[in-house]
Amino acid sequence: MTAPFPHLLPRQSVPDLRVPIVGGRSYDIRKDAPATFSLIVFHRGLHCPICRTQLKDLEAKLGDFERRGVSVVAISTDNEERALQTGLDWQLPHLRIGYGLPLQVARQWGLYISRGRGSTSIGINEPDLFSEPAIYLVRPDGTLYFGSVQTMPFARPHFADILGAIDYVVKHDYPARGEADVTFESAGAN
């Protein structure tokens, strides 16, 4: 029997997250100090053409997030060489690109892990193991506000929608939802 799959609850503290950033810096969620949110975008890595499209869109919207007080980082399990190539090949000069996410930490964040299956449609080999995509908004106090975790690379949330949601949330002081941690003792429980 496998261990229960971890899930994060809104309004609860998120796990630690420390990774190196391309360019010699590092990212530590406990030291990140955004005015409104930290936006953490976990991506599959260099081999993923959908990640390329997603992160190029994110790069184009960085100023929009920064004007809203949101700090942004994109993180993968890729090694430093692949992360550096991601930034260069995908033309992401301003996006903070984190790398070397340990698989154990990925699981603590509730990410799904896939096994590599050879070369992708863009001719780049998948790593032996890597995490699937997820997007999180974390409040400055380190609690989860929003999470979207995926098992597949397809049908990801759009950053324009997230920007609109942030505007609404801030304007209306909208609370985090999904915080109820309930268990159901019988199949007939409502």
C-alpha positions as semicolon CSV with decimal commas, in nm:
position;residue;x (nm);y (nm);z (nm)
1;M;0,000;0,000;0,000
2;T;0,131;0,347;-0,085
3;A;0,139;0,641;0,151
4;P;-0,153;0,885;0,125
5;F;-0,107;1,152;-0,139
6;P;-0,035;1,487;0,027
7;H;-0,259;1,780;-0,042
8;L;-0,227;2,138;0,069
9;L;-0,514;2,320;0,232
10;P;-0,595;2,686;0,181
11;R;-0,535;2,903;0,489
12;Q;-0,270;2,657;0,610
13;S;0,107;2,704;0,590
14;V;0,274;2,569;0,278
15;P;0,581;2,344;0,302
16;D;0,931;2,488;0,283
17;L;1,054;2,561;-0,067
18;R;1,417;2,650;-0,136
19;V;1,575;2,610;-0,481
20;P;1,861;2,768;-0,673
21;I;1,773;3,024;-0,940
22;V;1,942;3,056;-1,277
23;G;2,199;3,332;-1,241
24;G;2,341;3,225;-0,907
25;R;2,069;3,338;-0,669
26;S;1,822;3,128;-0,475
27;Y;1,451;3,128;-0,399
28;D;1,319;3,067;-0,048
29;I;0,945;3,099;0,005
30;R;1,002;3,187;0,371
31;K;1,214;3,488;0,266
32;D;0,994;3,598;-0,024
33;A;0,819;3,919;0,076
34;P;0,544;4,003;-0,174
35;A;0,285;4,272;-0,106
36;T;-0,006;4,044;-0,203
37;F;0,101;3,696;-0,319
38;S;0,385;3,471;-0,427
39;L;0,298;3,305;-0,759
40;I;0,477;2,971;-0,783
41;V;0,458;2,802;-1,120
42;F;0,585;2,446;-1,116
43;H;0,659;2,331;-1,470
44;R;0,769;2,004;-1,629
45;G;1,100;2,135;-1,764
46;L;1,295;2,196;-2,084
47;H;1,143;1,898;-2,265
48;C;0,787;2,035;-2,250
49;P;0,658;2,250;-2,539
50;I;0,344;2,342;-2,343
51;C;0,561;2,471;-2,058
52;R;0,746;2,685;-2,311
53;T;0,420;2,848;-2,424
54;Q;0,304;2,892;-2,065
55;L;0,628;3,048;-1,940
56;K;0,659;3,280;-2,241
57;D;0,308;3,407;-2,157
58;L;0,414;3,447;-1,794
59;E;0,725;3,642;-1,900
60;A;0,503;3,877;-2,103
61;K;0,279;3,937;-1,799
62;L;0,550;3,977;-1,533
63;G;0,496;4,353;-1,514
64;D;0,123;4,300;-1,464
65;F;0,191;4,068;-1,171
66;E;0,456;4,299;-1,024
67;R;0,216;4,597;-1,038
68;R;-0,024;4,390;-0,828
69;G;0,241;4,313;-0,566
70;V;0,290;3,953;-0,679
71;S;0,636;3,795;-0,681
72;V;0,678;3,527;-0,947
73;V;0,899;3,221;-0,979
74;A;0,892;2,923;-1,218
75;I;1,041;2,600;-1,081
76;S;1,120;2,255;-1,220
77;T;1,308;1,942;-1,125
78;D;1,550;2,009;-1,414
79;N;1,921;2,038;-1,339
80;E;2,110;2,367;-1,372
81;E;2,221;2,306;-1,731
82;R;1,866;2,236;-1,851
83;A;1,726;2,531;-1,653
84;L;1,983;2,766;-1,806
85;Q;1,896;2,634;-2,152
86;T;1,526;2,689;-2,073
87;G;1,585;3,057;-2,002
88;L;1,799;3,106;-2,312
89;D;1,606;2,897;-2,565
90;W;1,265;3,014;-2,447
91;Q;1,378;3,379;-2,424
92;L;1,287;3,437;-2,059
93;P;1,531;3,711;-1,956
94;H;1,330;3,844;-1,659
95;L;1,154;3,538;-1,519
96;R;1,313;3,380;-1,213
97;I;1,379;3,019;-1,311
98;G;1,428;2,781;-1,023
99;Y;1,572;2,437;-1,072
100;G;1,676;2,124;-0,889
101;L;1,343;2,081;-0,711
102;P;1,387;1,759;-0,510
103;L;1,118;1,504;-0,589
104;Q;1,046;1,467;-0,216
105;V;0,970;1,840;-0,194
106;A;0,758;1,818;-0,510
107;R;0,549;1,551;-0,337
108;Q;0,518;1,763;-0,021
109;W;0,367;2,031;-0,246
110;G;0,122;1,773;-0,383
111;L;0,280;1,753;-0,728
112;Y;0,238;1,446;-0,943
113;I;0,556;1,271;-1,059
114;S;0,596;1,114;-1,404
115;R;0,852;0,876;-1,549
116;G;1,039;0,985;-1,859
117;R;0,926;0,828;-2,186
118;G;1,205;0,929;-2,421
119;S;1,206;1,219;-2,663
120;T;0,918;1,468;-2,679
121;S;0,764;1,631;-2,987
122;I;1,037;1,897;-2,978
123;G;1,314;1,637;-2,975
124;I;1,429;1,677;-2,614
125;N;1,450;1,377;-2,383
126;E;1,241;1,373;-2,070
127;P;1,432;1,320;-1,744
128;D;1,392;0,979;-1,577
129;L;1,154;1,137;-1,324
130;F;1,001;1,486;-1,319
131;S;0,707;1,672;-1,168
132;E;0,389;1,764;-1,350
133;P;0,263;2,125;-1,355
134;A;0,098;2,320;-1,075
135;I;0,029;2,682;-0,992
136;Y;0,004;2,820;-0,640
137;L;-0,073;3,161;-0,494
138;V;0,070;3,194;-0,143
139;R;-0,008;3,484;0,090
140;P;0,279;3,683;0,244
141;D;0,220;3,500;0,575
142;G;0,309;3,169;0,404
143;T;-0,044;3,030;0,384
144;L;-0,195;2,883;0,071
145;Y;-0,455;3,093;-0,107
146;F;-0,501;2,912;-0,440
147;G;-0,375;2,592;-0,596
148;S;-0,414;2,415;-0,928
149;V;-0,233;2,080;-0,953
150;Q;-0,232;1,869;-1,269
151;T;-0,153;1,514;-1,370
152;M;-0,102;1,607;-1,736
153;P;0,060;1,896;-1,924
154;F;-0,265;2,002;-2,094
155;A;-0,542;2,255;-2,011
156;R;-0,356;2,483;-1,770
157;P;-0,501;2,794;-1,605
158;H;-0,439;3,112;-1,805
159;F;-0,238;3,391;-1,643
160;A;-0,483;3,655;-1,771
161;D;-0,754;3,479;-1,568
162;I;-0,529;3,467;-1,263
163;L;-0,457;3,841;-1,295
164;G;-0,831;3,912;-1,311
165;A;-0,891;3,689;-1,010
166;I;-0,621;3,870;-0,811
167;D;-0,788;4,203;-0,888
168;Y;-1,122;4,071;-0,765
169;V;-0,973;3,904;-0,456
170;V;-0,788;4,217;-0,347
171;K;-1,078;4,454;-0,417
172;H;-1,333;4,240;-0,230
173;D;-1,104;4,086;0,033
174;Y;-1,225;3,747;-0,093
175;P;-1,124;3,463;0,141
176;A;-0,937;3,150;0,040
177;R;-1,177;2,866;-0,033
178;G;-1,145;2,488;-0,005
179;E;-1,012;2,505;0,350
180;A;-1,250;2,248;0,504
181;D;-1,056;1,933;0,588
182;V;-1,332;1,682;0,640
183;T;-1,337;1,306;0,640
184;F;-1,633;1,093;0,552
185;E;-1,679;0,789;0,771
186;S;-1,933;0,614;0,550
187;A;-2,008;0,605;0,181
188;G;-2,349;0,763;0,246
189;A;-2,219;1,075;0,425
190;N;-2,306;1,408;0,267
